[in-house]
Amino acid sequence: MSDDKLSYEQARTELATVVERLEQGGSSLEESLALWERGEKLADICQRWLDGARDRIEAARAARADS
């Protein structure tokens, strides 16, 4: 599945797995860097979902206040 199609929950779950693997250690430097980069990308995906949710909530509140 492409990153653009990941749900918040999918990205968060994969991010947790990446963090766990990094915390366990034992990976080569190259593997650790790849995991770190993947984690950064997943964190960005999660943040976009959260920002979008915040925007929707703010829009709903504004619409309710206007009515």
TORSELUM-36617 format. One record per atom (N, C-alpha, C, CB): residue number from 1; residue in one letter; atom name; x, y, z. Coordinates in steps of 0.1 Angstrom, whole numbers, plus 5000, padded with zeros to 4 digits. Each point is the difference from the previous one (the first is absolute). Glycine has a CB too. Example, Ala and Ser with C-alpha at 12.3 -4.5 7.8 and 13.67 -1.06 7.14 Angstrom:
! TORSELUM-36617
- 1 | a | N | 5132 | 4943 | 5078
- 1 | a | CA | 4991 | 5012 | 5000
- 1 | a | C | 5009 | 5012 | 5000
- 1 | a | CB | 4981 | 4988 | 5012
- 2 | s | N | 5015 | 5023 | 4981
- 2 | s | CA | 5009 | 5011 | 5000
- 2 | s | C | 4992 | 5011 | 5008
- 2 | s | CB | 5012 | 4994 | 4978
! end
This chain:
! TORSELUM-36617
- 1 | m | N | 5008 | 4988 | 5000
- 1 | m | CA | 4992 | 5012 | 5000
- 1 | m | C | 5009 | 5012 | 5000
- 1 | m | CB | 4981 | 4988 | 5012
- 2 | s | N | 5015 | 5022 | 4980
- 2 | s | CA | 5008 | 5012 | 5000
- 2 | s | C | 4998 | 5009 | 5012
- 2 | s | CB | 4999 | 5000 | 4975
- 3 | d | N | 5011 | 5007 | 5029
- 3 | d | CA | 4999 | 5008 | 5012
- 3 | d | C | 4989 | 5010 | 5000
- 3 | d | CB | 5024 | 4998 | 5002
- 4 | d | N | 4972 | 5007 | 4986
- 4 | d | CA | 4989 | 5009 | 4999
- 4 | d | C | 4986 | 4994 | 5004
- 4 | d | CB | 5013 | 5012 | 4981
- 5 | k | N | 4987 | 4975 | 5018
- 5 | k | CA | 4987 | 4993 | 5003
- 5 | k | C | 5000 | 4994 | 5015
- 5 | k | CB | 4998 | 4995 | 4976
- 6 | l | N | 5012 | 5007 | 5031
- 6 | l | CA | 5001 | 4995 | 5014
- 6 | l | C | 4990 | 5008 | 5009
- 6 | l | CB | 5024 | 4993 | 4997
- 7 | s | N | 4968 | 5000 | 5011
- 7 | s | CA | 4992 | 5007 | 5009
- 7 | s | C | 5008 | 5004 | 5012
- 7 | s | CB | 4980 | 4986 | 4993
- 8 | y | N | 5015 | 5022 | 5015
- 8 | y | CA | 5007 | 5005 | 5012
- 8 | y | C | 5004 | 4987 | 5009
- 8 | y | CB | 4988 | 5022 | 5000
- 9 | e | N | 5003 | 4969 | 5001
- 9 | e | CA | 5002 | 4989 | 5009
- 9 | e | C | 5011 | 4991 | 4994
- 9 | e | CB | 4976 | 5001 | 5008
- 10 | q | N | 5024 | 4997 | 4979
- 10 | q | CA | 5010 | 4992 | 4993
- 10 | q | C | 5014 | 5006 | 5002
- 10 | q | CB | 4983 | 4992 | 4983
- 11 | a | N | 5018 | 5021 | 5015
- 11 | a | CA | 5013 | 5007 | 5001
- 11 | a | C | 5005 | 5000 | 5014
- 11 | a | CB | 4993 | 5015 | 4981
- 12 | r | N | 4998 | 4987 | 5029
- 12 | r | CA | 5003 | 5000 | 5014
- 12 | r | C | 5005 | 4986 | 5004
- 12 | r | CB | 4983 | 5018 | 5005
- 13 | t | N | 5011 | 4971 | 4991
- 13 | t | CA | 5004 | 4987 | 5003
- 13 | t | C | 5013 | 4997 | 4994
- 13 | t | CB | 4976 | 4993 | 5001
- 14 | e | N | 5026 | 5010 | 4987
- 14 | e | CA | 5014 | 4998 | 4993
- 14 | e | C | 5010 | 5008 | 5007
- 14 | e | CB | 4989 | 4995 | 4978
- 15 | l | N | 5008 | 5017 | 5026
- 15 | l | CA | 5010 | 5009 | 5007
- 15 | l | C | 5004 | 4993 | 5014
- 15 | l | CB | 4990 | 5021 | 4989
- 16 | a | N | 5000 | 4974 | 5018
- 16 | a | CA | 5003 | 4993 | 5012
- 16 | a | C | 5009 | 4989 | 4998
- 16 | a | CB | 4978 | 5007 | 5009
- 17 | t | N | 5020 | 4985 | 4980
- 17 | t | CA | 5009 | 4989 | 4997
- 17 | t | C | 5014 | 5005 | 4997
- 17 | t | CB | 4980 | 4987 | 4991
- 18 | v | N | 5021 | 5024 | 5002
- 18 | v | CA | 5013 | 5005 | 4996
- 18 | v | C | 5008 | 5004 | 5013
- 18 | v | CB | 4991 | 5008 | 4978
- 19 | v | N | 5002 | 4999 | 5031
- 19 | v | CA | 5006 | 5005 | 5012
- 19 | v | C | 5004 | 4988 | 5009
- 19 | v | CB | 4986 | 5020 | 4999
- 20 | e | N | 5006 | 4970 | 5001
- 20 | e | CA | 5004 | 4988 | 5008
- 20 | e | C | 5012 | 4993 | 4994
- 20 | e | CB | 4976 | 4997 | 5006
- 21 | r | N | 5025 | 5002 | 4981
- 21 | r | CA | 5012 | 4995 | 4994
- 21 | r | C | 5012 | 5008 | 5003
- 21 | r | CB | 4986 | 4990 | 4982
- 22 | l | N | 5013 | 5023 | 5017
- 22 | l | CA | 5011 | 5009 | 5003
- 22 | l | C | 5005 | 4998 | 5015
- 22 | l | CB | 4992 | 5016 | 4982
- 23 | e | N | 4998 | 4983 | 5027
- 23 | e | CA | 5003 | 4999 | 5014
- 23 | e | C | 5007 | 4987 | 5003
- 23 | e | CB | 4980 | 5015 | 5005
- 24 | q | N | 5016 | 4975 | 4988
- 24 | q | CA | 5006 | 4986 | 5002
- 24 | q | C | 5015 | 5000 | 4997
- 24 | q | CB | 4978 | 4990 | 4995
- 25 | g | N | 5026 | 5019 | 4995
- 25 | g | CA | 5014 | 5000 | 4996
- 25 | g | C | 5003 | 4988 | 4992
- 25 | g | CB | 5006 | 5013 | 5020
- 26 | g | N | 5007 | 4985 | 4978
- 26 | g | CA | 5004 | 4988 | 4992
- 26 | g | C | 5000 | 5002 | 4985
- 26 | g | CB | 4992 | 4987 | 5019
- 27 | s | N | 5003 | 5024 | 4976
- 27 | s | CA | 5000 | 5002 | 4986
- 27 | s | C | 5013 | 5006 | 4996
- 27 | s | CB | 4974 | 5003 | 5000
- 28 | s | N | 5029 | 4996 | 4987
- 28 | s | CA | 5012 | 5006 | 4995
- 28 | s | C | 4997 | 5015 | 4999
- 28 | s | CB | 5007 | 4980 | 4987
- 29 | l | N | 5003 | 5028 | 5011
- 29 | l | CA | 4998 | 5015 | 4999
- 29 | l | C | 4991 | 5003 | 4988
- 29 | l | CB | 5023 | 5004 | 5010
- 30 | e | N | 4979 | 4989 | 4979
- 30 | e | CA | 4992 | 5002 | 4988
- 30 | e | C | 4985 | 4997 | 5003
- 30 | e | CB | 5020 | 4995 | 4985
- 31 | e | N | 4978 | 4994 | 5021
- 31 | e | CA | 4986 | 4996 | 5004
- 31 | e | C | 4994 | 5010 | 5009
- 31 | e | CB | 5006 | 4976 | 4997
- 32 | s | N | 5002 | 5028 | 5013
- 32 | s | CA | 4995 | 5010 | 5010
- 32 | s | C | 4996 | 5013 | 4993
- 32 | s | CB | 5014 | 4989 | 5018
- 33 | l | N | 4994 | 5016 | 4973
- 33 | l | CA | 4997 | 5012 | 4993
- 33 | l | C | 4988 | 4998 | 4991
- 33 | l | CB | 5024 | 5006 | 5000
- 34 | a | N | 4974 | 4983 | 4994
- 34 | a | CA | 4988 | 4998 | 4992
- 34 | a | C | 4988 | 4999 | 5009
- 34 | a | CB | 5013 | 4987 | 4983
- 35 | l | N | 4988 | 5007 | 5028
- 35 | l | CA | 4989 | 5000 | 5010
- 35 | l | C | 4996 | 5014 | 5004
- 35 | l | CB | 5007 | 4977 | 5008
- 36 | w | N | 5004 | 5031 | 4996
- 36 | w | CA | 4998 | 5014 | 5004
- 36 | w | C | 4993 | 5008 | 4990
- 36 | w | CB | 5020 | 4998 | 5014
- 37 | e | N | 4984 | 5001 | 4973
- 37 | e | CA | 4994 | 5007 | 4989
- 37 | e | C | 4985 | 4996 | 4998
- 37 | e | CB | 5023 | 5002 | 4989
- 38 | r | N | 4975 | 4985 | 5012
- 38 | r | CA | 4986 | 4995 | 4999
- 38 | r | C | 4991 | 5005 | 5012
- 38 | r | CB | 5008 | 4980 | 4988
- 39 | g | N | 4998 | 5020 | 5023
- 39 | g | CA | 4993 | 5006 | 5012
- 39 | g | C | 4997 | 5014 | 4998
- 39 | g | CB | 5011 | 4984 | 5015
- 40 | e | N | 4998 | 5024 | 4980
- 40 | e | CA | 4997 | 5014 | 4998
- 40 | e | C | 4989 | 5002 | 4990
- 40 | e | CB | 5024 | 5005 | 5004
- 41 | k | N | 4976 | 4987 | 4985
- 41 | k | CA | 4989 | 5001 | 4990
- 41 | k | C | 4987 | 4996 | 5006
- 41 | k | CB | 5016 | 4995 | 4982
- 42 | l | N | 4984 | 4995 | 5026
- 42 | l | CA | 4987 | 4995 | 5007
- 42 | l | C | 4995 | 5011 | 5010
- 42 | l | CB | 5007 | 4976 | 4997
- 43 | a | N | 5003 | 5030 | 5010
- 43 | a | CA | 4996 | 5011 | 5010
- 43 | a | C | 4993 | 5011 | 4992
- 43 | a | CB | 5019 | 4993 | 5016
- 44 | d | N | 4987 | 5011 | 4972
- 44 | d | CA | 4994 | 5011 | 4992
- 44 | d | C | 4986 | 4996 | 4996
- 44 | d | CB | 5023 | 5006 | 4992
- 45 | i | N | 4975 | 4981 | 5004
- 45 | i | CA | 4987 | 4996 | 4995
- 45 | i | C | 4990 | 5001 | 5012
- 45 | i | CB | 5010 | 4984 | 4983
- 46 | c | N | 4994 | 5012 | 5029
- 46 | c | CA | 4991 | 5001 | 5012
- 46 | c | C | 4997 | 5014 | 5003
- 46 | c | CB | 5010 | 4979 | 5009
- 47 | q | N | 5000 | 5030 | 4990
- 47 | q | CA | 4998 | 5014 | 5003
- 47 | q | C | 4990 | 5007 | 4990
- 47 | q | CB | 5023 | 5001 | 5010
- 48 | r | N | 4978 | 4995 | 4977
- 48 | r | CA | 4991 | 5005 | 4990
- 48 | r | C | 4986 | 4996 | 5003
- 48 | r | CB | 5017 | 4999 | 4983
- 49 | w | N | 4981 | 4988 | 5021
- 49 | w | CA | 4986 | 4996 | 5004
- 49 | w | C | 4995 | 5008 | 5012
- 49 | w | CB | 5006 | 4977 | 4992
- 50 | l | N | 5003 | 5025 | 5018
- 50 | l | CA | 4996 | 5007 | 5012
- 50 | l | C | 4996 | 5015 | 4997
- 50 | l | CB | 5014 | 4984 | 5014
- 51 | d | N | 4995 | 5022 | 4977
- 51 | d | CA | 4997 | 5014 | 4996
- 51 | d | C | 4987 | 5000 | 4992
- 51 | d | CB | 5024 | 5005 | 4999
- 52 | g | N | 4973 | 4986 | 4993
- 52 | g | CA | 4987 | 4999 | 4992
- 52 | g | C | 4989 | 4999 | 5010
- 52 | g | CB | 5012 | 4990 | 4980
- 53 | a | N | 4989 | 5001 | 5030
- 53 | a | CA | 4989 | 4998 | 5009
- 53 | a | C | 4998 | 5013 | 5008
- 53 | a | CB | 5006 | 4976 | 5002
- 54 | r | N | 5004 | 5031 | 5002
- 54 | r | CA | 4999 | 5013 | 5008
- 54 | r | C | 4993 | 5010 | 4991
- 54 | r | CB | 5021 | 4995 | 5013
- 55 | d | N | 4983 | 5006 | 4974
- 55 | d | CA | 4993 | 5009 | 4991
- 55 | d | C | 4985 | 4997 | 4999
- 55 | d | CB | 5022 | 5003 | 4987
- 56 | r | N | 4975 | 4985 | 5012
- 56 | r | CA | 4986 | 4996 | 4998
- 56 | r | C | 4992 | 5004 | 5013
- 56 | r | CB | 5006 | 4981 | 4985
- 57 | i | N | 5000 | 5016 | 5026
- 57 | i | CA | 4993 | 5004 | 5013
- 57 | i | C | 4998 | 5015 | 5001
- 57 | i | CB | 5010 | 4980 | 5011
- 58 | e | N | 5001 | 5028 | 4986
- 58 | e | CA | 4999 | 5014 | 5000
- 58 | e | C | 4989 | 5005 | 4990
- 58 | e | CB | 5024 | 5001 | 5007
- 59 | a | N | 4975 | 4993 | 4982
- 59 | a | CA | 4990 | 5004 | 4990
- 59 | a | C | 4986 | 4997 | 5005
- 59 | a | CB | 5017 | 4996 | 4981
- 60 | a | N | 4982 | 4992 | 5025
- 60 | a | CA | 4987 | 4997 | 5005
- 60 | a | C | 4995 | 5009 | 5012
- 60 | a | CB | 5005 | 4976 | 4993
- 61 | r | N | 5005 | 5028 | 5015
- 61 | r | CA | 4997 | 5009 | 5011
- 61 | r | C | 4996 | 5014 | 4995
- 61 | r | CB | 5016 | 4987 | 5015
- 62 | a | N | 4991 | 5017 | 4974
- 62 | a | CA | 4998 | 5013 | 4994
- 62 | a | C | 4986 | 5000 | 4994
- 62 | a | CB | 5024 | 5004 | 4996
- 63 | a | N | 4973 | 4986 | 4997
- 63 | a | CA | 4986 | 4999 | 4994
- 63 | a | C | 4989 | 5000 | 5010
- 63 | a | CB | 5011 | 4987 | 4981
- 64 | r | N | 4992 | 5006 | 5030
- 64 | r | CA | 4990 | 5000 | 5011
- 64 | r | C | 4998 | 5013 | 5006
- 64 | r | CB | 5005 | 4976 | 5004
- 65 | a | N | 5006 | 5031 | 4998
- 65 | a | CA | 4999 | 5014 | 5006
- 65 | a | C | 4994 | 5010 | 4991
- 65 | a | CB | 5021 | 4995 | 5012
- 66 | d | N | 4980 | 5003 | 4974
- 66 | d | CA | 4993 | 5009 | 4991
- 66 | d | C | 4986 | 4997 | 4998
- 66 | d | CB | 5021 | 5001 | 4988
- 67 | s | N | 4974 | 4988 | 5017
- 67 | s | CA | 4985 | 4997 | 4998
- 67 | s | C | 4992 | 5004 | 5012
- 67 | s | CB | 5006 | 4982 | 4985
! end
